[in-house]
Amino acid sequence: MMKSLTALFVLCSAIVATSNAQNIKIEVIKPSTLGLSKGHNLAVLVEVSSQLEIAAVIAKVGTTQVSLTLTDQRNVFGGTLPLTALQQGTHTMTITATDITNYAVSKDWPFIYDTPPIIEWEGPLDESTARSEVRVKAKCREENGTPCTISLMAKQRNSLGGFDFVSHAPGQIDADIDLSDLDGFTMDLVVTATDQYQAVTASRRIYIESSPYLKEVASVDALISDFDGNNIAYTRLIDGIHKPEIYDLQSSATVTVPVDNDIRSSSLMLTSEGLLFMNSWGPYLTKGLYAWNGTMVNQLTPGDRNVQNVKINGDYAVWIDRNYLYLRKFSDGLTQVVSDKGVSLADVAPDGTITYTLSNNVYVYKNGVHTRLTNDSPVLLKNESPLISSDGKIFYEKIEPCCGIDIKSAVAMHDGTSETLLRGYELRDRLSKQVNNGYIAYGYPGSLGQNQIWVRQPSGESHQVTFYGTSSTLELLNPSGDVITINGNTKTGWINDSEYRFRRYLSDKQGNSKEICSSQGKAFWANDKWYITMGRTLFIIDTVAEESRVNDISRTIESDTPLFFSREDFTSAFEGPGQLIRLSIIELPQHGYLTLPGGAKITAPVQLSRSVLDKLKYVPDPGYEGEDRIVWNASNGVAMPDEAAQIIVKIEKEEVGVPEEEIVTAVAAYAEDDQFSAHPNPAQDKLTLTFSHEMAGPIGVTVSNVQGQVMLSKILDENELGHERTHELNTSEFSPGIYLVRVVSSRQLKVKKIAVK
């Protein structure tokens, strides 16, 4: 017995000696050195190596500690360390590993406890439409009260760069942002909040659209999926689930469809019964097609497969499920299998008549009878994409396959008795077609090989309705034979010279065309009217708008003195629907020149965006006296007046001394508005600035002469403004003349002209 105890003592002593000789090693995997917690919990991951078994691994900071457990990786321990008992800032975490002999090794590891700044958006709403200007109101805050800065930019989806509007403003943005440069584009407004250690971003999608032909009808809570003239369908995030909702235009009531899982917004289709929609995931609604009849959701197809080719027309809908063709009549809620023979494409008429393709030939189904319309060899000729008109005529493609691919196709019509070719065989990628009420619209190559849109009337007459030098796309055909098309015939000129600005045009069947708006959103025909949806907003197209016009602008300057224009010079001379979006310089001055921001000369007729007009400058030729003229015009985003106007610049001999009283009186009109005033005007030794409470501090003030030389610049905070919100400028050292006072707050920019005696 004594020998056994002695042996055990020797063994334990050997283990202790070995453990002390072989130190435990600790390597911290997470967090990195001075890594961020990015929240109230710190994820800890460490690798421990040891000669003996490890009994415990502890992570501790302050009075808080947690035991780390072995992960599924060998030698790696992990856990989460709560940090709520700490002040935010830099701290040291201690990792202690203890083996079975109670031998312990510790390692200190610095990290930063910091919660990310919180962004609070007030406007604009996501998926809203900006009419060239948008009010952006957002702020950032920290849980611990430390300061944060906020920035704003606009960028197109998936683009790396963007347009910076506000950089690192202290805590909040409350500004009217001019987006006229981006008119016709869908942009993401991105707000970035930055604190001492990290930055977070949040974005809102907006559609920038200036067209005066779009009149807002309604706005809902999310991106619009469908519209039928009375109801708007969309999905809204409710308790973490995107649920379909239907908004009734007449009653302003909203109904939420009872589902238990995310529904794809793009799948919503309004019906006479209620709503059709598809779902692709989740345990509650599996794959397939579903119908909501106003009270309950019915599953129309088995949940283990996807549905294709869903078409709705009045009281009927058709779809294809694993090559089976289904027909549903909404009024009686019944669904039937029309064909189980391997149907590929189908369409339905208002009376329930169906056309479909089977083995590359076209069939029609009516009153329970299937009739084959084409009898072409499926190897030599394919008949595809059938459409059925309300008068029973069938329109389809006839495709000539070659070399394993479908190269050319024609458009054919079948009246139930015979086939007529409406368009010969052309390259297939030029083809687009729609039918409505006996009319068919289709694509046909133009003289440059571009796609042009044609409309065939029920009487058999065909007319070309687009005539652009670039390809047009058919968007929608209405029952009267009028079409909406998309064309990219205009380069942007200010975002990217190689990027085309796609526009939407409304054309009648005789080819009379009118530019309506940008190509953003989707066109609808309902209630005998055209509608456009953009994001969450429904617009009606109203082309009966008054014509716009531009008026002459007259200015007088001294010889050898530049003339600085403001945006207001041009917007006040523009009359009509909408607002000035772009300026066209048609004829350049003969006795001077114009410069852009940065000083570049304008050497040829050019279009200018509204944003540069505050920096447009006219410089007369040295010593010239007399009149100079510039011919200009302006666009409201969709149309330009038929008649241009002039800028008449009178250049007079320089007068020394105090400006004439009539000039001073004219200037005084520029020195007041509801938010900022300057008195007295003309000033002599001092000028008093008065600000409204809407112009919150800090406010930047800059005074410059007409040559652009800065005479005075300062920043006023709220303490300097005081209760009366006034500030006095010393002008006693100013030479007599005209000056520009520019004030900038967090949300506004104002420029006033003043005179100094």
Secondary structure by P-SEA (a helix, b strand, c coil): caaaaaaaaaaaaaaaaaaaabbbbbbbccccccccccccbbbbbbbbbccccccbbbbbcccbbbbbcccccccbbbbbbbcccccccbbbbbbbbbccccbbbbbbbbbbbcccbbbbbcccccccccccbbbbbbccccccccbbbbbbbbbcccccbbbbccccccccccccccccccccbbbbbbbbbbcccbbbbbbbbbbbbbccccccccccccccccccccbbbbcccccccbbbbbbbccccbbbbccccbbbbccccccccccccccccccccccbbbbbbcccccccccccccccccccccccbbbbbcccbbbbbbcccccccccccccccccccccccccccccccbbbbbcccbbbbccccccccbbbccccccccbbbbbbbbbbccccccbbbbbbbccccccccccccccccccccccccccccccccccccbbbbbbccccccccccccccbbbbccccccccbbbbbcccccccccccccccbbbbbcccccccccccccbbbbbcccbbbbbcccbbbbbbccccccbbbbbbbbbcccbbbbbcaaaaaaaccccccccbbbbccccccccccccccccccccccccccccccbbbbccccccbbbbbbbccccccccccbbbbbbbbbcccccccccaaaaaaaaaacccccccccccccccbbbbbbcccccccbbbbbbcccccccccccccccccccccbbbbbcccccbbbbbbbbbcccbbbbbbbbcc
